């Protein structure tokens, strides 16, 4: 399993939670970290026709090889 850990600010973390309200895409860990499975995020992007993580973090922030993205403050 390939995990990409990305450090984000508190405001970026709140923007991610606001942009992705689908519980099947965004998982909130007990310690407040956010996790996103890459394959479900790709399906979410196609369905919603938006790119919220890229809009918040920048185009090159996400690795194409990662299975999960984990965002923490």
N, CA, C and O atoms as a GROMACS GRO file, in nm:
protein
  292
    1UNK      N    1   0.085  -0.117   0.000
    1UNK     CA    2   0.000   0.000   0.000
    1UNK      C    3   0.089   0.124   0.000
    1UNK      O    4   0.180   0.136   0.083
    2UNK      N    5   0.063   0.212  -0.092
    2UNK     CA    6   0.142   0.334  -0.107
    2UNK      C    7   0.065   0.452  -0.048
    2UNK      O    8  -0.046   0.483  -0.092
    3UNK      N    9   0.125   0.517   0.050
    3UNK     CA   10   0.062   0.630   0.116
    3UNK      C   11   0.146   0.755   0.096
    3UNK      O   12   0.267   0.754   0.119
    4UNK      N   13   0.081   0.862   0.052
    4UNK     CA   14   0.150   0.990   0.040
    4UNK      C   15   0.102   1.078   0.156
    4UNK      O   16  -0.017   1.110   0.165
    5UNK      N   17   0.194   1.115   0.242
    5UNK     CA   18   0.160   1.203   0.354
    5UNK      C   19   0.189   1.346   0.313
    5UNK      O   20   0.297   1.379   0.264
    6UNK      N   21   0.089   1.432   0.335
    6UNK     CA   22   0.100   1.572   0.295
    6UNK      C   23   0.069   1.660   0.416
    6UNK      O   24  -0.038   1.649   0.476
    7UNK      N   25   0.162   1.746   0.450
    7UNK     CA   26   0.141   1.841   0.560
    7UNK      C   27   0.060   1.958   0.507
    7UNK      O   28   0.094   2.018   0.405
    8UNK      N   29  -0.048   1.991   0.578
    8UNK     CA   30  -0.133   2.102   0.538
    8UNK      C   31  -0.156   2.193   0.657
    8UNK      O   32  -0.139   2.153   0.772
    9UNK      N   33  -0.195   2.315   0.628
    9UNK     CA   34  -0.229   2.408   0.735
    9UNK      C   35  -0.370   2.376   0.784
    9UNK      O   36  -0.445   2.304   0.718
   10UNK      N   37  -0.404   2.430   0.898
   10UNK     CA   38  -0.537   2.410   0.954
   10UNK      C   39  -0.644   2.461   0.859
   10UNK      O   40  -0.748   2.398   0.843
   11UNK      N   41  -0.620   2.576   0.797
   11UNK     CA   42  -0.719   2.631   0.704
   11UNK      C   43  -0.734   2.544   0.579
   11UNK      O   44  -0.845   2.528   0.528
   12UNK      N   45  -0.623   2.487   0.530
   12UNK     CA   46  -0.632   2.397   0.416
   12UNK      C   47  -0.711   2.271   0.453
   12UNK      O   48  -0.790   2.220   0.373
   13UNK      N   49  -0.688   2.221   0.573
   13UNK     CA   50  -0.760   2.102   0.619
   13UNK      C   51  -0.911   2.129   0.624
   13UNK      O   52  -0.990   2.044   0.585
   14UNK      N   53  -0.949   2.246   0.672
   14UNK     CA   54  -1.090   2.282   0.678
   14UNK      C   55  -1.148   2.297   0.536
   14UNK      O   56  -1.262   2.259   0.512
   15UNK      N   57  -1.070   2.352   0.444
   15UNK     CA   58  -1.116   2.366   0.306
   15UNK      C   59  -1.138   2.229   0.242
   15UNK      O   60  -1.234   2.210   0.167
   16UNK      N   61  -1.049   2.135   0.271
   16UNK     CA   62  -1.064   1.999   0.217
   16UNK      C   63  -1.192   1.936   0.270
   16UNK      O   64  -1.268   1.876   0.194
   17UNK      N   65  -1.216   1.950   0.401
   17UNK     CA   66  -1.337   1.894   0.460
   17UNK      C   67  -1.463   1.957   0.403
   17UNK      O   68  -1.565   1.890   0.385
   18UNK      N   69  -1.457   2.085   0.374
   18UNK     CA   70  -1.572   2.156   0.318
   18UNK      C   71  -1.594   2.116   0.171
   18UNK      O   72  -1.709   2.105   0.127
   19UNK      N   73  -1.487   2.093   0.098
   19UNK     CA   74  -1.497   2.062  -0.044
   19UNK      C   75  -1.539   1.918  -0.071
   19UNK      O   76  -1.606   1.890  -0.170
   20UNK      N   77  -1.498   1.826   0.018
   20UNK     CA   78  -1.530   1.684   0.000
   20UNK      C   79  -1.614   1.638   0.120
   20UNK      O   80  -1.559   1.601   0.224
   21UNK      N   81  -1.743   1.642   0.104
   21UNK     CA   82  -1.832   1.604   0.214
   21UNK      C   83  -1.874   1.458   0.206
   21UNK      O   84  -1.947   1.410   0.293
   22UNK      N   85  -1.832   1.388   0.104
   22UNK     CA   86  -1.869   1.248   0.084
   22UNK      C   87  -1.785   1.160   0.175
   22UNK      O   88  -1.662   1.155   0.161
   23UNK      N   89  -1.850   1.090   0.269
   23UNK     CA   90  -1.780   1.004   0.365
   23UNK      C   91  -1.713   0.884   0.300
   23UNK      O   92  -1.623   0.825   0.359
   24UNK      N   93  -1.755   0.848   0.180
   24UNK     CA   94  -1.691   0.736   0.111
   24UNK      C   95  -1.559   0.779   0.047
   24UNK      O   96  -1.479   0.695   0.007
   25UNK      N   97  -1.537   0.910   0.037
   25UNK     CA   98  -1.413   0.963  -0.022
   25UNK      C   99  -1.319   1.014   0.087
   25UNK      O  100  -1.200   0.983   0.085
   26UNK      N  101  -1.370   1.091   0.180
   26UNK     CA  102  -1.289   1.154   0.284
   26UNK      C  103  -1.310   1.085   0.417
   26UNK      O  104  -1.422   1.074   0.466
   27UNK      N  105  -1.201   1.037   0.476
   27UNK     CA  106  -1.205   0.970   0.605
   27UNK      C  107  -1.135   1.060   0.706
   27UNK      O  108  -1.022   1.104   0.684
   28UNK      N  109  -1.203   1.088   0.817
   28UNK     CA  110  -1.144   1.169   0.924
   28UNK      C  111  -1.098   1.074   1.033
   28UNK      O  112  -1.179   1.002   1.092
   29UNK      N  113  -0.969   1.075   1.060
   29UNK     CA  114  -0.909   0.988   1.162
   29UNK      C  115  -0.940   1.042   1.301
   29UNK      O  116  -0.977   1.158   1.317
   30UNK      N  117  -0.923   0.958   1.402
   30UNK     CA  118  -0.947   0.997   1.541
   30UNK      C  119  -0.861   1.115   1.584
   30UNK      O  120  -0.903   1.197   1.666
   31UNK      N  121  -0.740   1.123   1.530
   31UNK     CA  122  -0.649   1.232   1.568
   31UNK      C  123  -0.666   1.356   1.480
   31UNK      O  124  -0.589   1.452   1.493
   32UNK      N  125  -0.766   1.356   1.390
   32UNK     CA  126  -0.794   1.473   1.309
   32UNK      C  127  -0.733   1.471   1.170
   32UNK      O  128  -0.761   1.559   1.089
   33UNK      N  129  -0.649   1.372   1.142
   33UNK     CA  130  -0.592   1.361   1.007
   33UNK      C  131  -0.701   1.325   0.908
   33UNK      O  132  -0.800   1.260   0.943
   34UNK      N  133  -0.683   1.366   0.784
   34UNK     CA  134  -0.776   1.334   0.678
   34UNK      C  135  -0.710   1.234   0.585
   34UNK      O  136  -0.592   1.247   0.553
   35UNK      N  137  -0.785   1.135   0.542
   35UNK     CA  138  -0.734   1.035   0.449
   35UNK      C  139  -0.829   1.025   0.330
   35UNK      O  140  -0.951   1.030   0.344
   36UNK      N  141  -0.770   1.010   0.212
   36UNK     CA  142  -0.847   0.996   0.089
   36UNK      C  143  -0.788   0.881   0.009
   36UNK      O  144  -0.667   0.878  -0.016
   37UNK      N  145  -0.873   0.786  -0.030
   37UNK     CA  146  -0.827   0.679  -0.119
   37UNK      C  147  -0.826   0.734  -0.260
   37UNK      O  148  -0.925   0.791  -0.306
   38UNK      N  149  -0.714   0.718  -0.329
   38UNK     CA  150  -0.696   0.778  -0.462
   38UNK      C  151  -0.802   0.735  -0.561
   38UNK      O  152  -0.853   0.818  -0.636
   39UNK      N  153  -0.837   0.608  -0.562
   39UNK     CA  154  -0.933   0.558  -0.661
   39UNK      C  155  -1.073   0.617  -0.638
   39UNK      O  156  -1.143   0.648  -0.734
   40UNK      N  157  -1.113   0.631  -0.512
   40UNK     CA  158  -1.245   0.690  -0.485
   40UNK      C  159  -1.244   0.841  -0.513
   40UNK      O  160  -1.345   0.898  -0.552
   41UNK      N  161  -1.128   0.903  -0.493
   41UNK     CA  162  -1.117   1.046  -0.524
   41UNK      C  163  -1.129   1.069  -0.675
   41UNK      O  164  -1.193   1.164  -0.718
   42UNK      N  165  -1.067   0.983  -0.754
   42UNK     CA  166  -1.077   0.996  -0.900
   42UNK      C  167  -1.222   0.982  -0.945
   42UNK      O  168  -1.267   1.057  -1.032
   43UNK      N  169  -1.295   0.887  -0.888
   43UNK     CA  170  -1.437   0.870  -0.921
   43UNK      C  171  -1.517   0.993  -0.878
   43UNK      O  172  -1.607   1.038  -0.949
   44UNK      N  173  -1.484   1.048  -0.761
   44UNK     CA  174  -1.549   1.169  -0.711
   44UNK      C  175  -1.526   1.286  -0.806
   44UNK      O  176  -1.619   1.361  -0.836
   45UNK      N  177  -1.402   1.300  -0.854
   45UNK     CA  178  -1.371   1.409  -0.948
   45UNK      C  179  -1.452   1.397  -1.077
   45UNK      O  180  -1.504   1.496  -1.128
   46UNK      N  181  -1.462   1.276  -1.129
   46UNK     CA  182  -1.538   1.256  -1.252
   46UNK      C  183  -1.686   1.283  -1.231
   46UNK      O  184  -1.751   1.345  -1.316
   47UNK      N  185  -1.739   1.238  -1.120
   47UNK     CA  186  -1.882   1.257  -1.090
   47UNK      C  187  -1.916   1.404  -1.066
   47UNK      O  188  -2.016   1.454  -1.117
   48UNK      N  189  -1.832   1.472  -0.990
   48UNK     CA  190  -1.860   1.611  -0.953
   48UNK      C  191  -1.805   1.712  -1.053
   48UNK      O  192  -1.841   1.829  -1.051
   49UNK      N  193  -1.717   1.665  -1.140
   49UNK     CA  194  -1.650   1.752  -1.239
   49UNK      C  195  -1.576   1.867  -1.171
   49UNK      O  196  -1.572   1.979  -1.222
   50UNK      N  197  -1.516   1.836  -1.056
   50UNK     CA  198  -1.434   1.933  -0.984
   50UNK      C  199  -1.302   1.867  -0.946
   50UNK      O  200  -1.289   1.744  -0.952
   51UNK      N  201  -1.206   1.948  -0.908
   51UNK     CA  202  -1.076   1.898  -0.862
   51UNK      C  203  -1.039   1.970  -0.732
   51UNK      O  204  -0.946   2.051  -0.730
   52UNK      N  205  -1.111   1.940  -0.623
   52UNK     CA  206  -1.092   2.018  -0.500
   52UNK      C  207  -0.952   2.008  -0.439
   52UNK      O  208  -0.898   2.109  -0.394
   53UNK      N  209  -0.892   1.889  -0.437
   53UNK     CA  210  -0.759   1.878  -0.376
   53UNK      C  211  -0.655   1.954  -0.458
   53UNK      O  212  -0.569   2.022  -0.402
   54UNK      N  213  -0.663   1.943  -0.589
   54UNK     CA  214  -0.569   2.016  -0.674
   54UNK      C  215  -0.589   2.166  -0.662
   54UNK      O  216  -0.492   2.242  -0.663
   55UNK      N  217  -0.714   2.209  -0.650
   55UNK     CA  218  -0.743   2.352  -0.634
   55UNK      C  219  -0.687   2.406  -0.503
   55UNK      O  220  -0.639   2.519  -0.498
   56UNK      N  221  -0.694   2.326  -0.397
   56UNK     CA  222  -0.647   2.370  -0.265
   56UNK      C  223  -0.496   2.357  -0.252
   56UNK      O  224  -0.431   2.446  -0.196
   57UNK      N  225  -0.439   2.247  -0.302
   57UNK     CA  226  -0.298   2.216  -0.278
   57UNK      C  227  -0.206   2.250  -0.396
   57UNK      O  228  -0.084   2.262  -0.377
   58UNK      N  229  -0.261   2.264  -0.514
   58UNK     CA  230  -0.179   2.286  -0.633
   58UNK      C  231  -0.177   2.161  -0.720
   58UNK      O  232  -0.197   2.050  -0.670
   59UNK      N  233  -0.154   2.179  -0.846
   59UNK     CA  234  -0.161   2.070  -0.944
   59UNK      C  235  -0.061   1.957  -0.918
   59UNK      O  236  -0.094   1.841  -0.943
   60UNK      N  237   0.057   1.987  -0.871
   60UNK     CA  238   0.162   1.886  -0.857
   60UNK      C  239   0.173   1.826  -0.717
   60UNK      O  240   0.270   1.755  -0.688
   61UNK      N  241   0.077   1.853  -0.631
   61UNK     CA  242   0.087   1.808  -0.492
   61UNK      C  243   0.060   1.658  -0.474
   61UNK      O  244   0.114   1.597  -0.382
   62UNK      N  245  -0.023   1.600  -0.559
   62UNK     CA  246  -0.063   1.461  -0.543
   62UNK      C  247   0.018   1.369  -0.633
   62UNK      O  248   0.038   1.398  -0.751
   63UNK      N  249   0.065   1.260  -0.576
   63UNK     CA  250   0.142   1.161  -0.651
   63UNK      C  251   0.047   1.065  -0.723
   63UNK      O  252  -0.048   1.016  -0.663
   64UNK      N  253   0.073   1.040  -0.849
   64UNK     CA  254  -0.010   0.948  -0.927
   64UNK      C  255   0.009   0.804  -0.880
   64UNK      O  256  -0.076   0.719  -0.907
   65UNK      N  257   0.118   0.775  -0.812
   65UNK     CA  258   0.149   0.639  -0.766
   65UNK      C  259   0.086   0.605  -0.630
   65UNK      O  260   0.081   0.487  -0.593
   66UNK      N  261   0.038   0.703  -0.558
   66UNK     CA  262  -0.015   0.679  -0.423
   66UNK      C  263  -0.154   0.615  -0.427
   66UNK      O  264  -0.236   0.647  -0.513
   67UNK      N  265  -0.177   0.524  -0.333
   67UNK     CA  266  -0.309   0.464  -0.317
   67UNK      C  267  -0.394   0.546  -0.220
   67UNK      O  268  -0.516   0.551  -0.232
   68UNK      N  269  -0.327   0.609  -0.125
   68UNK     CA  270  -0.394   0.693  -0.026
   68UNK      C  271  -0.317   0.824  -0.010
   68UNK      O  272  -0.195   0.828  -0.020
   69UNK      N  273  -0.394   0.931   0.015
   69UNK     CA  274  -0.337   1.059   0.053
   69UNK      C  275  -0.379   1.085   0.197
   69UNK      O  276  -0.496   1.073   0.231
   70UNK      N  277  -0.282   1.121   0.281
   70UNK     CA  278  -0.310   1.151   0.420
   70UNK      C  279  -0.267   1.294   0.446
   70UNK      O  280  -0.152   1.331   0.424
   71UNK      N  281  -0.362   1.375   0.495
   71UNK     CA  282  -0.336   1.516   0.521
   71UNK      C  283  -0.336   1.539   0.670
   71UNK      O  284  -0.430   1.502   0.740
   72UNK      N  285  -0.229   1.600   0.720
   72UNK     CA  286  -0.219   1.628   0.863
   72UNK      C  287  -0.161   1.766   0.886
   72UNK      O  288  -0.084   1.818   0.804
   73UNK      N  289  -0.199   1.825   0.998
   73UNK     CA  290  -0.149   1.959   1.036
   73UNK      C  291  -0.018   1.945   1.109
   73UNK      O  292   0.041   2.045   1.150
   0.00000   0.00000   0.00000
